[in-house]
Amino acid sequence: MESDYKEKLLTFYQSNRRMPTYTEMMKLFGFKSKNAVARVVTKLLAAGIVAKDKLGKLIPSDSFNEVPMLGFVTAGFPAPGELLTDTMNIESYLMPKKASTYLFEVTGDSMIEAHIADGDIVIAERNTTAKDGEIVIAQIDGEFTMKYLRSKNNKQWLEPANKKYKPLYPEYELSIVAIVRGVMRKY
């Protein structure tokens, strides 16, 4: 039953970017009293699904955004599956440094061979330095783009992941803005 309440709270939180009040929870859960809500909140606090801040307001706990991780799936020949009963917080997995993380919607196909397509969302971590071979968001001669960073003999340039495009060599300046850490795609 806790999972039903958690799901309703999560849906509310995702829509409103805040936790509901006790009055709003009465409506969400279909209760007629705040006492019933208080009992559910006590159970959710004990289960570690929610927490309270310094002022006593209800806030999401670290496990609030966790999603069940059921196991492995083979992308090759069919094989027996193994069922796990673990969870994963997608937000902390994709954005370990949330304060310096940005999302960008991709336009264009210059990174298609890196499996980054038009319409994808890339997760990028602000950084002014990168290693050779990392995918970066960079400013080259005043314009922004996403490409592989290439370095050799103290020279840097940007290389697309699509044979239709040529590498970009800076005429004046090349500066790294962020390093791409992940990509999201909805089907």
Secondary structure as a PSIPRED ss2 file (coil, helix, strand):
# PSIPRED VFORMAT (PSIPRED V4.0)

   1 M C   1.000  0.000  0.000
   2 E H   0.000  1.000  0.000
   3 S H   0.000  1.000  0.000
   4 D H   0.000  1.000  0.000
   5 Y H   0.000  1.000  0.000
   6 K H   0.000  1.000  0.000
   7 E H   0.000  1.000  0.000
   8 K H   0.000  1.000  0.000
   9 L H   0.000  1.000  0.000
  10 L H   0.000  1.000  0.000
  11 T H   0.000  1.000  0.000
  12 F H   0.000  1.000  0.000
  13 Y H   0.000  1.000  0.000
  14 Q H   0.000  1.000  0.000
  15 S H   0.000  1.000  0.000
  16 N H   0.000  1.000  0.000
  17 R C   1.000  0.000  0.000
  18 R C   1.000  0.000  0.000
  19 M C   1.000  0.000  0.000
  20 P C   1.000  0.000  0.000
  21 T C   1.000  0.000  0.000
  22 Y H   0.000  1.000  0.000
  23 T H   0.000  1.000  0.000
  24 E H   0.000  1.000  0.000
  25 M H   0.000  1.000  0.000
  26 M H   0.000  1.000  0.000
  27 K H   0.000  1.000  0.000
  28 L H   0.000  1.000  0.000
  29 F H   0.000  1.000  0.000
  30 G C   1.000  0.000  0.000
  31 F C   1.000  0.000  0.000
  32 K C   1.000  0.000  0.000
  33 S C   1.000  0.000  0.000
  34 K H   0.000  1.000  0.000
  35 N H   0.000  1.000  0.000
  36 A H   0.000  1.000  0.000
  37 V H   0.000  1.000  0.000
  38 A H   0.000  1.000  0.000
  39 R H   0.000  1.000  0.000
  40 V H   0.000  1.000  0.000
  41 V H   0.000  1.000  0.000
  42 T H   0.000  1.000  0.000
  43 K H   0.000  1.000  0.000
  44 L H   0.000  1.000  0.000
  45 L H   0.000  1.000  0.000
  46 A H   0.000  1.000  0.000
  47 A C   1.000  0.000  0.000
  48 G C   1.000  0.000  0.000
  49 I C   1.000  0.000  0.000
  50 V E   0.000  0.000  1.000
  51 A E   0.000  0.000  1.000
  52 K E   0.000  0.000  1.000
  53 D C   1.000  0.000  0.000
  54 K C   1.000  0.000  0.000
  55 L C   1.000  0.000  0.000
  56 G C   1.000  0.000  0.000
  57 K C   1.000  0.000  0.000
  58 L E   0.000  0.000  1.000
  59 I E   0.000  0.000  1.000
  60 P E   0.000  0.000  1.000
  61 S C   1.000  0.000  0.000
  62 D C   1.000  0.000  0.000
  63 S C   1.000  0.000  0.000
  64 F C   1.000  0.000  0.000
  65 N C   1.000  0.000  0.000
  66 E E   0.000  0.000  1.000
  67 V E   0.000  0.000  1.000
  68 P E   0.000  0.000  1.000
  69 M E   0.000  0.000  1.000
  70 L E   0.000  0.000  1.000
  71 G E   0.000  0.000  1.000
  72 F C   1.000  0.000  0.000
  73 V C   1.000  0.000  0.000
  74 T C   1.000  0.000  0.000
  75 A C   1.000  0.000  0.000
  76 G C   1.000  0.000  0.000
  77 F C   1.000  0.000  0.000
  78 P C   1.000  0.000  0.000
  79 A C   1.000  0.000  0.000
  80 P C   1.000  0.000  0.000
  81 G C   1.000  0.000  0.000
  82 E C   1.000  0.000  0.000
  83 L E   0.000  0.000  1.000
  84 L E   0.000  0.000  1.000
  85 T E   0.000  0.000  1.000
  86 D E   0.000  0.000  1.000
  87 T E   0.000  0.000  1.000
  88 M E   0.000  0.000  1.000
  89 N E   0.000  0.000  1.000
  90 I H   0.000  1.000  0.000
  91 E H   0.000  1.000  0.000
  92 S H   0.000  1.000  0.000
  93 Y H   0.000  1.000  0.000
  94 L H   0.000  1.000  0.000
  95 M C   1.000  0.000  0.000
  96 P C   1.000  0.000  0.000
  97 K C   1.000  0.000  0.000
  98 K H   0.000  1.000  0.000
  99 A H   0.000  1.000  0.000
 100 S H   0.000  1.000  0.000
 101 T E   0.000  0.000  1.000
 102 Y E   0.000  0.000  1.000
 103 L E   0.000  0.000  1.000
 104 F E   0.000  0.000  1.000
 105 E E   0.000  0.000  1.000
 106 V C   1.000  0.000  0.000
 107 T C   1.000  0.000  0.000
 108 G C   1.000  0.000  0.000
 109 D C   1.000  0.000  0.000
 110 S C   1.000  0.000  0.000
 111 M C   1.000  0.000  0.000
 112 I H   0.000  1.000  0.000
 113 E H   0.000  1.000  0.000
 114 A H   0.000  1.000  0.000
 115 H C   1.000  0.000  0.000
 116 I C   1.000  0.000  0.000
 117 A C   1.000  0.000  0.000
 118 D C   1.000  0.000  0.000
 119 G C   1.000  0.000  0.000
 120 D C   1.000  0.000  0.000
 121 I E   0.000  0.000  1.000
 122 V E   0.000  0.000  1.000
 123 I E   0.000  0.000  1.000
 124 A E   0.000  0.000  1.000
 125 E E   0.000  0.000  1.000
 126 R E   0.000  0.000  1.000
 127 N C   1.000  0.000  0.000
 128 T C   1.000  0.000  0.000
 129 T C   1.000  0.000  0.000
 130 A C   1.000  0.000  0.000
 131 K C   1.000  0.000  0.000
 132 D C   1.000  0.000  0.000
 133 G C   1.000  0.000  0.000
 134 E C   1.000  0.000  0.000
 135 I E   0.000  0.000  1.000
 136 V E   0.000  0.000  1.000
 137 I E   0.000  0.000  1.000
 138 A E   0.000  0.000  1.000
 139 Q E   0.000  0.000  1.000
 140 I E   0.000  0.000  1.000
 141 D C   1.000  0.000  0.000
 142 G C   1.000  0.000  0.000
 143 E E   0.000  0.000  1.000
 144 F E   0.000  0.000  1.000
 145 T E   0.000  0.000  1.000
 146 M E   0.000  0.000  1.000
 147 K E   0.000  0.000  1.000
 148 Y E   0.000  0.000  1.000
 149 L E   0.000  0.000  1.000
 150 R E   0.000  0.000  1.000
 151 S E   0.000  0.000  1.000
 152 K E   0.000  0.000  1.000
 153 N C   1.000  0.000  0.000
 154 N C   1.000  0.000  0.000
 155 K E   0.000  0.000  1.000
 156 Q E   0.000  0.000  1.000
 157 W E   0.000  0.000  1.000
 158 L E   0.000  0.000  1.000
 159 E E   0.000  0.000  1.000
 160 P C   1.000  0.000  0.000
 161 A C   1.000  0.000  0.000
 162 N C   1.000  0.000  0.000
 163 K C   1.000  0.000  0.000
 164 K C   1.000  0.000  0.000
 165 Y C   1.000  0.000  0.000
 166 K C   1.000  0.000  0.000
 167 P C   1.000  0.000  0.000
 168 L E   0.000  0.000  1.000
 169 Y C   1.000  0.000  0.000
 170 P C   1.000  0.000  0.000
 171 E C   1.000  0.000  0.000
 172 Y C   1.000  0.000  0.000
 173 E C   1.000  0.000  0.000
 174 L E   0.000  0.000  1.000
 175 S E   0.000  0.000  1.000
 176 I E   0.000  0.000  1.000
 177 V E   0.000  0.000  1.000
 178 A E   0.000  0.000  1.000
 179 I E   0.000  0.000  1.000
 180 V E   0.000  0.000  1.000
 181 R E   0.000  0.000  1.000
 182 G E   0.000  0.000  1.000
 183 V E   0.000  0.000  1.000
 184 M E   0.000  0.000  1.000
 185 R C   1.000  0.000  0.000
 186 K C   1.000  0.000  0.000
 187 Y C   1.000  0.000  0.000
